[in-house]
Amino acid sequence: MALINEHYLNLPGSYLFSEIARKVREFSAAHPEISLIRLGIGDVTRPLVPAVVTALHKAVDEQAKSAGFRGYGPEQGYDFLRQAAADDWFKGLGIDADEIFVSDGAKCDLGNFQELFDAGARVALTDPVYPVYADSNVMAGRATAQGPDGRFGGLIYLPSGFAQGFSPEPPKERADLIYLCSPNNPTGAALSREALARWVDYARAEESVIFFDAAYEGFIRTPGVPRSIYEIPGAREVAVEFRSYSKTAGFTGLRCGLAVVPKTVHGRNAAGGKVPLRDLWLRRQTTKYNGCPYIVQRAAEAAHSPEGKAQTAACVQVYLDNAGVIRQAFMGLGLETAGGTDAPYVWVRLPEGARSWDFFDLLLSRAGIVGTPGLGFGPSGEGCFRLTGFGDPAATREAAERLAKLKL
């Protein structure tokens, strides 16, 4: 038999959302009479907006004609979408179209970008955290199995919960790679300009690389909160940014995202020489990736049009309104909440001594609501719970009514 990659054995038996799906399937099979409201996984529910659908139809029609047919596209993305993103999301920030790489989603990019670095690189990530950040580095051998505290050995954890005001501080030790997410999944908190500046200063001083996950920037409503890390002076030297059309434009089924790799961000080779990360990522993508479909990229381009931006913003507002309903429901129960203003996620501090998986079971069995236990996002998530505003508005209001009747 062929030897396996032993690092995979350091992972828990199943991915967080796979475990939730299993529990929900079993509950539904045992209780078919209960109508579930699913506010757990962050999947959108609103249909694609008209501007996107029109662009999809047009692109499909092109594919039906010899003159317009396209097969393999450029692995780094078509120029029309790269330029549209540069002119819209990164206008005035010094990002060129050829520093943008289109993909089938930010999750894939965030999981894959670590391949460019040595297996001995030290990794820092916030806690609680989106599981892909930790799991992909465990797969690469940068961490060992979870200890009794639920933390993988070898990773640098940065507590960033209620006690820290959801703003992690740079560690005293050196980290080679740093994962930041703002607005944050799962807590829904957005980092201030001052907080991001501290991280950029740290990365420049330590010659670290920041992986900045900005998948939810379209939800930011608070004036002055950065939408891109490149708003911070010096970030173009130390940060790679990841964007997604999944939540802002409803592309969870179409799949499209992008990574921004400035020419000015470098790693080092064994001899100490600088190596541009952009060149390595281009080489990696042209080897392992055949590109996001043409029709999907045309649809994403439409999301950058004036009509598309207005229409997608309206959908985002629906989700934010839903999050506000959820926040109010938990506040009505006397529980402390975060998020729900600059992100679709509401993060709830449970009553003293409550465990997050127990609350998951309670909410499922007594209210028919599916959420996400905070422990699934890291040890600092214990005692907390996440719900999303991605549900249907009527279903969200129904969930709030069920929560109001819940006796904790």
N, C-alpha and C positions, 0 to 999 in steps of 0.2 A: 504494500500500500504506500501511496505517496504521503510524505510528511505534510502536515498542515501548518499554517501560520499560528503558532501557539498563542500569540497575542490576543487572538479572538476569544480564547478561553478565559481571558481576564474580564470579559464583558458579562453583564447580567444575562440571564437566560433569554430575555426578550426586550425589545425596544419599548419605551414607555407607552407610546400610543397603541402599539400592538397588544400590550397587556390590558389596557383599558378596553380595547375592542373585544378582547376575549371575555372579559368580565361582563360587558354589556350584552354580548351574544347569549351567554349563559343565563343572565337575568331575564332577558326577553323571552327565551325559550321556556323558562319556568313561570313567567308571569305575562302571558300574551295580552292580558286584559289591561295592562298599564301602558298608557301612551307616553313614551319618553320624549323629553325635550333635551336635545343634544347641544350643550354649550361647553364641550370639552375641547376637542381638536380644533385648531384654528383654520377651518375651511369656510370659504365664503358661501353665501346662499343667494345673493342677488345675481340676475342674469347679466351676461355681457352687455355693455352699453351699445347703443345704435352705431356710433362712429366705428367701434371695433368690429361689429358684425358686418357693417358695410364693407370695411376693408378686407375682412375675411372672404366675403363673397367675391369681391373683385379679384383677389389673389387666386382663389380657386378657379375662377373663369379663365384667368391667364394660364393656369396650368393645363387647361383643356385645349389649348391652341399651341401649335408648333412654335409660333413666333414668340409666345410668352412663357413657354415651358421652361422650368428650371429644375435641375437635378441636384447634385451635390453643390452646396454653397460654400463660401469661405468659412473655415472652422471658427474664425474669430468674430464672425457675424457680418451681415451685409453693411456696406458703407451707409446706406440710407438710415438704418436704425442707429448705428453708432453715432452718426452726426446729429440725429434728432435728440438722442439722450444727452450728448455734449451740449447742445444748444439750449436744452430745457433744464435738466436736472443739475448741470454743472456750469451753467452760464456764469461767466465772470470769475471762475475759480481756477482757471489755468489748466483745465483738463482738455487734452486733444482727443479727437475721435479715435486715433490709432492707439490710445491707451485704454480703450474700452473693449471688453471681450464679451460677446453675447453668448448666453448658455441656455440650458433648459431649467434654470432655477438657482436661487441663491443657496439652497440647501446643498446642492451638488457641489457648487463652487467652494462653499465653506468647508465641506468635508474633504475636498480634493486639494485645496491650495497648500495644505500642510505637507504634501508630497515633495514640495520643492526644498524642504529643509532636512537637515541631518537628524537621524533618529535620536541623537543625544540632546537636541534642542530642548530647553526648559520652557514650559508652557504655563501661562497664567490665564485664568478665566474667572469670571464672576460666579458667585454662588448665592442664590440659585442661578441656573444657567440652562440655555437651550441644549438638550442632550447631545446633539451632533458634535458640538465643539469638543467635548470630552471623549466621546466614543471613538471618533475618527483618530484621535491621537493615541488612544489605547490600542487601536488596530495597528497603528504604525510603530508600536513598541516604546512610546515615550512615557508610558505609565504602567503600573502593575495593578493587580487585582484590588478591588475595594476592600478597605479595612472595616473594622467594627463601626467606625463613625460614618460609613457610607462614602468615603472619599477614596478615589483612586490614588495609589502611591505614586509619587514622582511629579504630580501636578501641583501648581501653586494656586491655591484657592483664595479668592478675594471676596470676603463676606460683603454682601450688598443688599441686605434686607431692610426691614423696618428700623433696626437699631442703627444702621449706617445712613439712613435717609436715602437708600437706594443709589448711593454714589460711592463706588469703591475707590479706595486710595491706592496709589502705586505701592508695590511691595518694597521692603527694605532690601531684599535680595534681587539679583538680576534675573530678568525673564527675557528669553530670546523672542518668543511669540506671545502676543497678548490679544485675547478675544474680548471685544467690547460690542455691546448691542444697544442701540438707542434709536427710537424708543424700544424699551427692553421687552423681550419675551423671556420670562413669563410675567414680570412684575408690572409692566406697563409704564414704568418711569422713564423719563427722558433726561439725559445728561445735560447740564448747563454748559455754557461756553467756557466758564472758568474751570469746570471739572475736566472737560476735554483738553483744555490747554495744559493742565497738569500732566495728563497722560502723554501728550505730544512732547512736552519738555522731558519727561522721563525717558521716552523712547529715543529721543535724539541723544540724550546723555549716555544711555546704555547701548545705543546702536541696536535697538529692538525693532521688531516689525509689528504693527498693529493691524489686526484683522477687524475691520469696522463693519458690522452688520447693520445696515440702514434699511432693512426690508420694510419697515413701518413708518418711514419718514413722511409719507403722504397723510398720516394721521395727526401730525403735529399741529396744534392750534395755539399754543402758548407763544406770545411774541418773544423773539430773541433766542429761542431754542434752536441750536444748529440743526439743519437738515442734512448736512454733509460734514464729514470731518475735515474736508479741505477748506472749510471756512476758517479753520484755525491756522495761523501762520506756522510754517514749518512742517505741516502734516504731509505735504507732497513728498517729503524726504523719507517718511517712516510709515506711511499708512496705505493699505489696500482696502478699498471700499466695495461692499457687495450690495447690490440692489435687486429688487424683485418686482415683477408685474402681478404677482399672485394676489396680493391683498388689495393693492390700490386700484387695480384694473380687473380684478376677478379672474386671473389667469391660472388658478390652481389646477384646472383641467387642461388648459392649453400648454402651460409650462414655458416660461420665459423669464430670464433674469440676466444680470450682467455683473462682471467684475471690473473694477477700475484699477489698473496697475500703472501708476506713473513711471515714466522713464527714470525718474530721480530716486526711486526706491531700490535699494541694493541689499544683497546678502554678501557673504564672504566665502571664498573657496578655502581649501586647506592651507594654501600658502599665504592667506591673508589678503588676497586681491579682491577687489569689489566685483560683483557680478549683478547685472541688472535683472531684477525679478521679472520684468516685462518679457525679456527674451526667453527666460526659462518657461514662463507660463505659455507663451506662444508655442514653444517646442512641445510642451506637454499636451496642449489642446490639439495641435495638428497630428499628434500621434494617437491620442486616445479618444478623440471626439470628432464627430462628423458634422456638427453644426445644428443649430436650432432650425426647424423647418421654415422655409420661405414664407408660407402663408401665415405662420405665427408671428414672424418678424414684421410682416406688413401690418398685422393686427396691433402689435406693440407700437409700431410707428404711429398708428392712428390715435393711440392713447396719449401721445404727445401733442396732438393737434389741439387748437383752441376748443373745438367741439368736444373732443375726447377728454380733455382735462376738466371741462365743466361737468360733463356727464359722470366721469369717475369720481369727482369730488362729491357729487350728490350721493353716490353710493357709499362713499366713505362716511359721510355725515350720518347716514342711516345706521351704520355700525356703531359710530360714536354715540348716537342717541340711545341705541340699545345698551351700550356699556353704561351710560348714565342711569338707565332704569335698573340695571343690575346693582350698581353701586348703592343707589338709594335703598334698594331692598335689603341689602346686607347692613347698611347703616341703621335701617329700621329695626334690625335685630340686635343693635348695639355693638356691632363688630367694626373694627378698624379696617379701612380699605386703602388701596393705592391703585394708581393707573386709572384707565377709563376716560381720561381727558385728552391725552396726546397719543393714545394707543387703544386698540380694541379690547385689551385685556384688563380684567379687574382682579386684583390680588388681595386676598382676604386673610386677615389674621384671625385664626380660630380661637375659641374660648381656651383659657388656660388649661393645659394638660391634654387637649384634644390632639389626636394624631390624624394626619392628612388622609391616609388610606381608610381609616375608620370613618372619617367624614364623607369620603367618596361613597362608601357603602351606605351610610345613613341617608345621604342626599338621593342616591339612586333608589333605595327601597322605600323611603317615606315620602319623597316628593317627585320621583320619576325624572330627576334631573341628572344629566351626565356632565360632570366637570373633570378637572384634572388635579390630582393630589400634589401638593407642593413638594413633597419628598422626591417625586419623580424628576425634579429639576435640580436636585442636589441636597446635601444634608441641611443647609440653611433654609431650605424650603419646608422642612418639617414644621407642623403647626400652622401651615398656610394652605391656601387653596386658590386655584385659578379658574375663572369662567371667562368666556369670550362673548363679545358683542356681535358675533357673526351669524347669529340665528335670525329667523324671520321675526319682524317686529311684533306680530301678534303672539307668536310663541314665546318671545322674550317677556312680554307683559304677563302671559300666563305663568311663566316661570317665577316672575316676581310675586304674583299672587300666591303661588304655592309656597314660596319662601316665607311670606308673611305669616302663613299658618304653621310654619315649622316651629316646634318647641325644642330648643337646644338644651 
